Amino acid sequence: MPVLRTLLDVSSETYASNRAAQLEVIDQLNEQLELAIAGGGERYTQRHRDRGKLPVRERLELLLDPDTPFLELSPLAAWGTEFTVGASVLTGIGVVSGVECVVIGHDPTVRGGAMNPYSLKKTLRALEIARINRLPVINLVESGGADLPTQADLFVPAGRIFHELTELSSLAIPTIALVFGNSTAGGAYVPGMCDYAVLVDRQAKVFLGGPPLVKMATGEESDDESLGGAEMHSRISGLSDYFAADERDAIRLGRQIMSRINWHKLGPAPAANPEPPKYDPEEILGIVPPDPKVPFDPREILARTVDGSDFDEYKPLYGTSLVTGWASIHGYPVGVLANHRGVLFSEEAKKATEFILLANQTDTPLIFLQNTTGYMVGKDYEQGGIIKDGAKMINAVTNSRVPHLTINMASSFGAGNYGMSGRAYDPRLMFAWPGAKLAVMGAAQLAGVMSIVGRASAASQGKPFDEEADAARTRAIEEQIEAESHSFFVTAKLYDDGIVDPRDTRTVLGLSLSAVHSQTVAGRRGFGVFRM
């Protein structure tokens, strides 16, 4: 078998320096994850408990099968904004009664679980993941509805939540609402549009308009229970399918529903007893340089990620800035495309195109490991057809139908992001390492381009060029792009599905592969026109 051999020297100064830098950014990541876990903070969490309610993460823990993993999605949504890190909603993929599900849970310790624009994006992305991967959805509902000061950015796009829930049902993908508290106004349609609704006695409040609004609109006097309580909906309106005595009973009922849906995956099962990598994933931290401009060999990453460190490389002597080949991860066969020295030349583009076609012929999912500065520029390369060749690769990525999973290891710049199945190309799931960068180009390059353009403009107008102002503008642009290409900034906008510790890459890919195999795994037969 073609087992990878490592050239890593774990006793070297470079290894130690790389590891120290990676541990530093991982510590920064963990600080932000702790903020997301804290939700509204100790004061509001205690107030929530004093009302006899469980925090959302405790609800999740009771819902999931014991000792099973949970792949949290977009945990740093809204980072760097006026909103709480995590965006007042918890989303992810976990196992409930033996079934892999997408879980969406409101965090009522953050402004009563009210939805802001980032909560909406996060919720819609979770529903999209459920739809394209054929994963049942469980909603842990307790939300005061829209964050009213931001309603202008919410009202119109929020209707997509109802669209997604009803489309999931039309696709025979089960949806469940466990209602623990407020589910008002537009939020009332969540249990209304789910296939199953469980309401907690004396806690669930499901109505289009609460007592104050009803009083203002109709003059009618009413109370929470008669208007939208669990008993009323269970006995009179019929909205509730199951009446829960308390929160734990609701979770029990949710697990019971999932055990009865007769669910089965459509994709092939993984090979039994996959062999772990022959090298320690801990060593990945010493492989990746802190400077994304410094290349590293992705085979060293693969040796610590794929089953048995077994990697059958495709065209190893051609287009060597892109490593392609076949492997398996947790028993699932995969094709891998991994950037080596960053730049994609014509040879790499054509190699990638052929490889993607082959993966589709054999119904093999693709893993994209990004570390690219984009496609090569320059007169010789333009005359050599880099645009045509890059277009072939992007055509193949666009029209590929096997599942794509993407991880930005270090950098993802320019059209290289597109060719390596970036967010715009619909990878089933996409993650980044904490030191990764994403932008149209590197900060220094972008600032330099702006400086050249400014200098040319001044010359064309016969004006003197202000060197001092240019230097100040260059520094400002570099600082701006450095900030905007930071992994926290990128993930806050949901341009990926979360930042992961590099040491967890194999686990994250294994969980993702298991999830995508809930859907049919089949490649495309026939592609669009390839420019020759």
C-alpha positions in Angstrom: 0.0 0.0 0.0 1.3 3.6 -0.8 1.9 4.7 2.8 3.1 8.2 3.3 6.5 8.7 4.9 7.2 11.7 7.0 10.2 14.0 6.8 9.2 16.0 9.8 11.9 16.6 12.4 10.1 17.1 15.7 13.3 18.1 17.4 14.0 21.1 15.1 13.7 24.7 16.1 11.3 25.3 13.2 9.0 22.7 14.5 9.0 24.2 18.0 8.5 27.7 16.7 5.6 26.6 14.5 4.0 24.7 17.4 4.2 27.6 19.8 2.6 30.0 17.2 -0.2 27.5 16.5 -0.9 27.0 20.2 -1.1 30.8 20.7 -3.8 31.2 18.0 -5.7 28.1 19.4 -5.7 29.8 22.8 -7.2 32.9 21.2 -9.8 30.7 19.6 -10.7 28.9 22.9 -11.2 32.3 24.6 -13.8 33.2 22.0 -15.5 29.8 22.2 -15.8 30.2 26.0 -17.6 33.5 25.3 -20.0 31.7 23.0 -20.6 29.0 25.5 -21.3 31.6 28.3 -24.2 33.0 26.3 -25.7 35.9 28.1 -23.3 35.5 31.1 -23.6 34.2 34.6 -26.3 36.7 35.7 -28.8 35.8 33.0 -28.0 32.1 33.1 -28.8 32.1 36.8 -32.0 34.0 36.3 -32.9 31.4 33.6 -32.2 28.6 36.1 -34.2 30.3 38.8 -37.2 30.0 36.5 -36.7 26.2 36.5 -35.3 26.1 33.1 -32.2 24.4 31.6 -29.6 26.3 29.6 -29.6 25.4 25.9 -26.3 23.4 26.1 -27.7 21.3 28.9 -30.9 20.7 26.8 -28.6 19.6 24.0 -26.6 17.3 26.2 -29.7 15.5 27.4 -31.0 15.3 23.8 -27.9 13.7 22.3 -27.0 10.0 22.6 -24.6 9.5 25.5 -20.9 9.7 24.7 -21.5 10.8 21.1 -19.8 13.8 19.5 -21.4 17.0 18.5 -20.1 19.0 15.5 -20.9 22.6 16.4 -21.5 24.9 13.5 -20.6 28.6 13.3 -19.8 29.0 17.0 -18.2 32.4 16.4 -21.0 33.9 14.4 -21.3 37.7 15.1 -17.8 37.9 16.5 -16.6 41.5 16.4 -20.1 42.9 16.1 -22.5 44.5 18.6 -24.1 41.1 19.1 -23.0 38.3 21.5 -20.5 35.9 20.1 -22.4 32.9 18.9 -25.4 35.0 17.8 -27.8 33.7 20.5 -28.4 30.4 18.8 -26.6 27.0 19.0 -26.4 24.9 15.8 -24.6 21.7 14.9 -24.8 18.0 13.9 -25.3 15.3 16.6 -26.7 11.8 17.1 -30.2 11.4 18.6 -31.6 7.9 19.1 -29.0 6.7 16.6 -29.9 9.2 13.9 -27.6 12.0 12.8 -29.5 15.3 13.0 -29.1 19.0 12.7 -29.9 20.7 16.0 -30.9 24.3 16.2 -31.3 25.7 19.8 -32.2 29.2 20.8 -30.2 30.6 23.8 -32.7 32.4 25.9 -30.0 33.9 28.2 -29.1 36.3 25.3 -31.9 38.8 25.0 -34.5 36.2 25.5 -33.2 34.2 22.5 -34.2 37.0 20.2 -33.0 36.6 16.6 -30.6 39.2 15.1 -29.2 39.2 11.5 -26.4 36.9 12.4 -28.8 34.4 14.2 -30.8 34.4 11.0 -27.8 33.6 8.8 -26.7 30.9 11.2 -30.1 29.3 11.4 -30.5 29.4 7.6 -27.1 27.8 7.1 -28.0 25.0 9.5 -31.3 24.4 7.6 -29.4 24.4 4.3 -26.9 21.8 5.7 -29.9 19.7 6.8 -31.5 19.9 3.3 -28.5 19.2 1.1 -27.2 16.4 3.4 -30.7 14.9 4.2 -30.4 15.3 7.9 -33.5 15.5 10.2 -33.8 18.8 12.2 -34.6 19.2 15.9 -35.4 22.8 17.0 -35.0 23.6 20.7 -37.4 26.6 20.8 -37.4 29.4 23.2 -37.2 32.8 21.5 -38.9 36.2 21.9 -38.8 36.5 18.1 -37.0 39.2 16.1 -34.6 41.6 17.7 -36.8 44.6 16.9 -34.1 47.3 16.5 -32.7 45.2 13.6 -36.1 44.2 12.1 -35.3 46.0 8.8 -32.5 43.4 8.2 -34.6 40.5 9.5 -38.2 40.6 8.4 -37.9 39.9 4.7 -35.1 37.2 4.7 -36.5 35.5 7.9 -39.3 34.2 5.8 -36.7 31.8 4.4 -36.9 29.8 7.7 -40.5 28.8 7.0 -39.5 28.0 3.4 -36.7 25.7 4.5 -38.8 23.9 7.1 -41.7 23.3 4.7 -39.2 22.2 1.9 -37.6 19.8 4.3 -41.0 18.2 5.0 -41.7 18.0 1.3 -38.4 16.1 0.9 -39.5 13.6 3.7 -36.8 14.9 6.0 -38.3 15.0 9.5 -38.5 18.2 11.4 -39.2 18.4 15.2 -39.9 21.4 17.5 -39.4 21.0 21.2 -40.9 24.2 22.6 -39.6 25.2 26.0 -40.7 28.8 26.3 -41.7 31.7 24.1 -42.5 31.0 20.4 -44.3 34.1 19.4 -45.3 36.0 16.3 -43.3 34.6 13.3 -41.6 32.1 15.7 -45.0 30.5 16.3 -44.8 29.1 12.8 -41.7 27.0 13.7 -43.8 24.4 15.7 -46.6 25.0 13.2 -44.4 24.1 10.2 -42.5 21.2 11.8 -43.7 17.7 11.3 -43.8 17.1 15.1 -44.4 19.6 17.9 -43.7 19.0 21.6 -44.9 21.7 24.1 -43.8 22.0 27.7 -46.6 22.5 30.3 -46.7 26.0 31.9 -43.7 27.1 29.9 -44.5 26.9 26.2 -46.2 30.1 24.8 -47.1 29.7 21.2 -49.2 32.5 19.7 -49.1 34.9 16.8 -49.9 37.8 19.2 -49.5 37.9 23.0 -52.1 39.2 25.4 -51.0 42.8 25.1 -51.1 42.8 21.3 -54.5 41.0 21.3 -55.8 43.6 23.7 -54.6 46.4 21.4 -55.8 44.8 18.2 -59.2 43.4 19.3 -59.9 44.6 22.9 -60.0 41.0 24.0 -58.8 40.1 27.5 -56.7 36.9 27.6 -53.8 35.2 29.4 -50.7 33.3 28.2 -52.1 29.9 28.9 -55.5 30.3 27.3 -54.0 32.0 24.3 -51.0 29.8 23.6 -50.2 27.4 26.5 -49.2 23.8 26.0 -52.4 22.4 27.4 -54.6 24.6 25.2 -52.7 23.6 22.1 -52.7 19.9 23.1 -56.5 19.8 23.9 -58.1 22.4 21.8 -56.1 23.8 18.8 -54.3 20.6 18.0 -51.0 22.4 17.3 -49.2 20.3 19.9 -48.6 16.6 19.1 -47.1 15.8 22.5 -47.8 17.4 25.9 -44.6 17.4 28.0 -44.8 17.6 31.8 -41.4 19.4 32.0 -38.2 20.0 30.0 -36.7 16.6 30.5 -40.0 15.0 29.5 -40.0 17.1 26.3 -36.5 15.9 25.5 -37.5 12.3 26.2 -40.4 12.7 23.8 -38.1 14.2 21.2 -35.8 11.2 21.4 -38.8 8.9 21.3 -40.0 10.5 18.1 -36.5 10.1 16.5 -36.5 6.5 17.4 -39.7 5.9 15.5 -39.0 7.6 12.1 -37.5 4.5 10.6 -34.5 6.5 9.3 -31.7 5.1 7.1 -28.8 6.6 5.2 -28.7 6.6 1.4 -25.0 6.7 1.0 -22.7 3.6 1.4 -21.5 2.6 4.8 -17.8 3.1 5.7 -15.3 0.3 5.9 -15.2 -1.4 9.2 -12.4 -0.9 11.7 -10.4 1.8 9.8 -6.7 2.0 10.7 -5.7 5.3 12.4 -2.9 7.4 10.9 0.6 6.1 11.5 1.7 9.5 12.7 0.4 11.6 15.6 -2.1 14.4 14.7 -0.6 16.4 17.5 2.4 17.0 15.2 0.3 19.0 12.8 0.9 22.0 15.0 4.6 21.9 14.3 4.1 21.6 10.5 2.1 24.7 9.8 4.2 28.0 9.8 2.6 31.1 11.4 3.2 33.1 8.2 0.8 31.9 5.5 3.4 32.9 2.8 5.7 30.1 4.0 4.7 26.9 2.2 4.4 23.5 3.8 3.9 20.0 2.3 0.3 18.9 2.7 1.4 15.3 2.5 2.6 15.8 6.1 -1.0 16.8 7.0 -2.4 13.8 5.2 0.0 11.4 6.9 -1.7 12.5 10.2 -5.3 12.6 8.8 -6.1 9.7 6.5 -6.6 6.1 7.4 -3.3 4.2 7.9 -1.5 7.2 6.4 -2.3 5.4 3.1 -2.4 7.9 0.2 -2.4 6.9 -3.5 -1.1 10.0 -5.2 -2.5 10.9 -8.7 -0.1 12.5 -11.2 2.7 13.1 -8.6 5.2 14.4 -11.1 2.8 16.8 -12.9 1.5 20.1 -11.6 3.4 19.6 -8.4 2.0 22.7 -6.7 -1.3 20.7 -6.2 -1.3 17.3 -4.5 -4.1 15.0 -5.6 -4.8 11.5 -4.7 -7.1 8.8 -3.2 -7.4 7.9 0.5 -10.0 7.1 3.1 -11.0 8.8 6.3 -12.7 6.9 9.1 -13.5 4.2 6.5 -15.0 6.6 3.9 -13.2 6.7 0.5 -12.2 10.2 -0.5 -10.3 12.1 -3.2 -8.0 14.8 -1.9 -6.9 18.1 -3.5 -4.4 19.9 -1.4 -2.4 23.0 -2.3 1.4 22.6 -1.9 3.3 25.8 -2.9 0.2 28.0 -3.1 0.1 29.1 -6.7 -2.1 27.3 -9.2 -0.5 27.1 -12.7 -2.1 25.7 -15.9 -0.7 22.3 -15.1 -2.3 22.3 -11.6 -5.6 23.5 -13.0 -5.8 20.7 -15.7 -4.7 18.1 -13.2 -7.4 19.2 -10.8 -10.0 19.1 -13.6 -9.2 15.6 -14.6 -9.1 14.4 -11.0 -12.5 15.9 -10.2 -14.0 14.2 -13.3 -12.5 10.9 -12.1 -14.0 11.3 -8.6 -17.4 11.9 -10.1 -17.1 8.8 -12.3 -16.5 6.7 -9.2 -18.9 8.5 -6.8 -16.1 9.5 -4.5 -16.4 12.5 -2.1 -13.8 15.2 -2.5 -11.7 16.9 0.3 -10.2 20.3 -0.6 -7.4 21.4 1.6 -6.8 25.1 0.8 -3.5 26.9 1.0 -3.5 29.0 -2.2 -2.6 32.5 -3.4 -4.6 32.0 -6.5 -3.9 31.4 -10.2 -0.6 32.5 -11.6 -0.4 35.9 -13.4 2.0 37.3 -15.9 2.4 37.6 -19.7 3.8 34.2 -20.3 1.0 32.6 -18.2 -1.7 34.6 -19.9 -0.4 33.7 -23.3 -0.2 30.1 -22.2 -3.9 30.0 -21.4 -4.1 30.3 -17.6 -7.6 31.8 -17.9 -8.9 28.8 -20.0 -7.3 26.3 -17.7 -8.5 27.9 -14.6 -12.0 28.0 -16.1 -11.8 24.3 -16.7 -11.0 23.7 -13.0 -13.8 26.0 -11.9 -16.2 24.4 -14.3 -15.4 21.0 -12.9 -15.8 22.2 -9.3 -19.1 23.9 -10.1 -20.6 20.9 -11.9 -19.2 18.2 -9.6 -22.0 16.4 -7.8 -20.1 14.3 -5.3 -20.0 15.8 -1.8 -17.2 18.4 -1.3 -15.7 19.2 2.1 -13.3 22.1 2.3 -10.8 23.2 4.9 -8.8 26.4 4.7 -5.5 25.4 6.3 -3.5 28.6 5.8 -4.6 30.9 3.0 -7.3 31.2 0.5 -6.8 34.1 -1.9 -8.3 35.2 -5.2 -9.9 32.8 -7.7 -7.9 30.0 -6.0 -10.6 30.1 -3.4 -13.2 29.4 -6.1 -11.2 26.7 -7.8 -10.6 25.0 -4.4 -14.3 24.8 -3.7 -14.7 27.9 -1.5 -18.0 28.9 0.1 -19.5 30.2 -3.2 -19.1 26.7 -4.7 -21.4 25.0 -2.2 -19.2 22.6 -0.3 -21.4 20.5 1.9 -19.4 21.7 4.9 -16.4 24.1 5.1 -14.1 24.8 8.0 -10.9 26.8 8.7 -7.9 26.5 10.9 -7.4 29.4 13.4 -4.4 30.9 11.6 -6.0 30.8 8.2 -6.5 33.9 6.0 -9.1 34.6 3.3 -9.3 37.7 1.0 -9.1 38.7 -2.6 -5.3 38.8 -2.2 -2.7 39.3 0.6 -2.7 42.5 2.5 0.7 43.7 1.2 -0.2 42.8 -2.4 -3.5 44.6 -2.3 -2.0 47.7 -0.7 0.8 47.6 -3.3 -1.7 47.4 -6.2 -3.6 50.4 -4.8 -0.3 52.3 -4.6 0.7 51.5 -8.2 -2.7 52.6 -9.4 -2.5 55.8 -7.5 1.0 56.5 -8.8 -0.1 55.9 -12.4 -3.2 58.1 -12.0 -1.1 61.0 -10.7 1.3 60.6 -13.6 -1.4 60.5 -16.2 -2.8 63.8 -14.9 0.6 65.4 -14.6 0.3 65.8 -10.9 3.0 65.3 -8.3 2.7 62.0 -6.3 2.5 62.5 -2.5 4.8 59.8 -1.2 4.0 60.5 2.5 0.3 60.2 1.9 0.8 57.1 -0.1 2.8 55.5 2.7 0.1 56.3 5.2 -2.7 55.0 2.9 -0.7 51.8 2.3 -0.3 51.2 6.0 -4.1 51.8 6.6 -5.0 49.4 3.7 -2.7 46.7 5.0 -4.2 47.0 8.5 -7.7 46.8 7.1 -7.1 43.8 4.9 -5.2 42.0 7.7 -8.2 42.5 10.0 -10.7 41.5 7.4 -8.8 38.4 6.3 -8.5 37.1 9.9 -10.2 33.8 10.5 -12.4 35.1 13.3 -13.7 37.9 11.0 -14.3 35.5 8.2 -16.2 32.9 10.3 -18.2 35.7 12.0 -19.8 36.4 8.7 -20.5 32.7 8.1 -18.1 32.4 5.2 -17.2 29.0 6.7 -19.0 26.6 9.1 -16.5 27.1 12.0 -12.9 27.2 13.0 -11.4 23.9 14.1 -8.2 23.0 16.0 -5.9 21.5 13.3 -5.4 18.4 15.5 -9.1 17.7 15.2 -9.1 17.7 11.4 -9.4 13.9 11.0 -12.3 13.9 13.5 -14.1 16.8 11.9 -13.8 15.3 8.5 -15.0 11.9 9.7 -18.1 13.5 11.3 -18.7 15.5 8.2 -18.3 12.5 5.9 -20.7 10.5 8.1 -23.3 13.4 7.8 -23.0 13.7 4.0 -23.6 10.0 3.6 -27.1 10.4 4.9 -27.8 11.7 1.4 -27.1 9.8 -1.8 -23.5 9.9 -2.8 -23.3 10.1 -6.6 -21.2 11.9 -9.1 -22.2 13.8 -12.2 -22.4 12.1 -15.5 -21.7 14.7 -18.2 -20.2 18.1 -17.7 -20.5 21.5 -19.4 -18.3 22.8 -22.2 -14.5 22.9 -21.3 -12.6 25.6 -23.1 -9.6 24.0 -24.8 
